[in-house]
Amino acid sequence: MIDLSLLFALTGSVPNLYYAAPLVVVISLVYGATRHEHPAEIIKHSLRSIIWVVGFMAVIMAVIWVAGVMI
């Protein structure tokens, strides 16, 4: 039987940002696969999507950080 208190203690020490990385990769791959059929095109489109999403998240994080510093 799995001790749930140990599981909660282990997951509590992992920053939530680490959960975003696999999610962004999977979403980009699925989005690329809905647009293209060839694996090379899917990978190229997925990489562009990953760069776009990470860049957008960085801009939003910077805006929130600047707003927090100003307070």
C-alpha positions, -999 to +999 in steps of 0.1 A: +000+000+000+013+035-009+018+059+020+000+090+008+016+113+033+050+104+019+037+111-016+023+145-006+056+154+011+076+145-020+054+165-044+053+195-021+090+201-026+087+202-064+082+237-079+050+239-099+069+253-128+084+218-134+049+205-143+046+231-171+075+218-192+061+184-201+027+199-206+040+225-231+059+199-250+029+176-253+005+204-263+030+216-289+034+181-304-003+175-305-009+209-321+018+203-346+004+169-355-030+184-362-015+207-387+010+185-405+014+148-415+052+144-419+072+139-387+098+165-397+072+192-402+055+182-369+088+186-350+096+220-367+061+233-359+063+219-324+096+237-317+082+270-330+052+265-307+074+257-277+094+288-283+063+309-286+046+295-255+077+298-233+083+333-246+048+343-238+050+328-204+083+346-197+067+379-207+037+374-184+060+363-156+081+394-161+050+416-160+038+400-128+073+402-112+076+440-121+041+446-108+051+428-075+083+448-071+065+481-076+041+474-047 
